[in-house]
């Protein structure tokens, strides 16, 4: 009960900030019930006058509320299926920049994490170069064989884990209450959304996992001629500290310097697109935060990516799905695009493949009446997901993350070459994957893999039959004697129900009291 009240207080503060920053003006109140419309109208009475004309209102509010809300905003920017396209676009402008924490605090975190004095771990240790919601980065030096080399040291923000835990508990509280009161909230699975955010943040706050992502991508791209990632110093990496190669390169958001150094900017745009597609299709593992600040060009002319906190994965089925639909649009084979949706099980079988192909043609045909620079691959995927919603295609978070990353990557590439032909750029990567995986070699490998899976299943048949027999005996026992609950279980269910009813009543009274206080202050 006390926890519920503390969650309500925190959420009330967030609601106040949202109201002041004009966030509720973004809500379409027409489909809402009368009490919700009245509550939003009341909240808009305390809206700051300057917020009514400002842009990125939600981004401003989330930044004011702190690191957890910034991460929530970044996460929801990848879920337009939950927040809508307009709000998702607003959240894309959200910058994860925070004031740096004290140098002595940073040094203390390093000493505790690496379990050695700072001057033993590093030959020199400089001030912070950049700071975000979870961590900040320092430039340091390590000495090996009498030679010093620069490294980047990423250090977790002190106390951030507790701050995230408290805020996420409040998010869980709000999501559960929303699902209890709203069928729409149940459909959008608010609790699952918070759980996904929770899991993502936990992974991002363990820098050993980011180091592992860097290591995996380094292995995947070791033979790529125009892309690489920083090397990891595993000896100076722990849960709270990540040490990696310092990149002396030019960021892609510094166009003037890139031009001054004589780089071929259109070619650089093509490298960005092809690298992303190659990682997604070939490896099934891609950098999901490829904004220009995370991409550099090193002295050898290679594209270098940093900040591997957000990564995307595609399984074999999702990779085939992506390659097939891109290839289908390139070749104008709309029946193939439709069929791959059905083969993947994304569209229910009671729909017609022909009708679905007709809907896809409505997306693809306008492309062929436009010049190359007017065609957006990311927009096409967005339209595709909108059409599939009509045919009851379930939300695929991994595909939505891919599409959102493609929006960013395409924007980076087009900034260097506004006339970039996305399809011609993507064509060799897609065709290479198609030839490798759907051609004769791929079919042979698929057959060998299928034979291996069949052998594995055959070896498990005896144990599966034994389990099936045990389960049938249990079902027969329940049929004869009924399902019996122990007295302790019945008593526990009763106590839990009573607690839930008391907590709900208290929460409603607290909400009523808070609304009354706000009305009194307004009057």
Protein Blocks (a to p, Z undefined) as FASTA:
>chain_A
ZZmmmmmmmmmmmmmmmmmnommmmpcfklpcfklmmmmmmmmmmgcfklmmmghklmmm
mmmnojklmmmmmmmmmmmmlnojklmmmmmmpccddddddfklmmmmmmmmnopafklm
pmbdcddfbdcfkbccddddddeehiacddddddddehklmmmmmmmmmmmmmmmmmmmm
pmklmmnommlmmmmmmmmmmmmmmmklmmmmmmmmmmmmmmpckbccddddfklgcfkb
ccddddddddfklmmlmmmnopafklmmmmmmmmmmmmmmmnopacfblcfklpccdfko
pacdehjlbccdddfklmmmmmmmmmmmmnopaklmmmmmmmnomacfkbcfklmmmmmm
mmmmmmmmccfklpcfklmmmmmmmmmmmnopacdfklmmmmmmmmmmmmmmmmmomkbc
fklmmmmmmmmmmmmmmmmklmmmmmmmmmmmmmmmmmmmmmmmmmmmmmmmmmmmmmmn
opaddfklmmmmmmmmmmmmmmmmmmmmmmmmmmmmmmmmmZZ
